[in-house]
Amino acid sequence: MTTKIRMFILAVVLCLPFVSKAQFTPTASTTLTVNLSALSGIELNAAGLNPTLNYLASSDYTNGVTVSQTAALSAFSTSPYSITIHASGQLVNTTNSSNTIPVGDVTVTPSLAASNSAITITPQAIPVSAGSALKLIASTAGTILQNFNLAYSTVGAPTTDFINKLTGAYTTTIVYAITNP
């Protein structure tokens, strides 16, 4: 016998005990784990950036102005949540900061872009400061992606807050915040 054949026979003999002891069963099991994290967040969509209330006619001063934004705000949460609103300060004239308009003259009214019975919406006059933030939206359940329309309005605000003011832009920063109770 040649050396190659002897080595082949030896390799086969050494492997036989391992092959012959293999045992297979009709079932097998393992544990699958899915880890969930608590997540929530909001985003102002492009449609919800920089709302502007333009006073262009005498009727605007008499009746107020409204601007509506479709799908302006999106919310995602794995549990029930609330969204609050507040402003960083009064509406201030961009050229003369001593001229202001009360930011509370502006009411924000959310509406649902798609129906969701777990959500309650409450129009709010915009409060000044985080300490006075008001609940605008409340959901009793988490949502994957819920879009909200936002309408900003001065309808019903005192006319005197808008007359005898410097012309030009008055601005403030509006802050929306999501919390999980």
Secondary structure, DSSP 8 states (H G I E B T S, - for coil): --HHHHHHHHHHHHHHHHHHT----S-------------EEEEE-GGGSS------SHHHHHH--EEEEEEEEEEEESS-EEEEEEESSSEEESS-TT-EE-GGG-EEEEEESS--TTEEE--EE--BSGGG-EEEEEESS-EEEEEEEEEEE-TTS-GGGTSSS-SS-EE--EEEEEE--
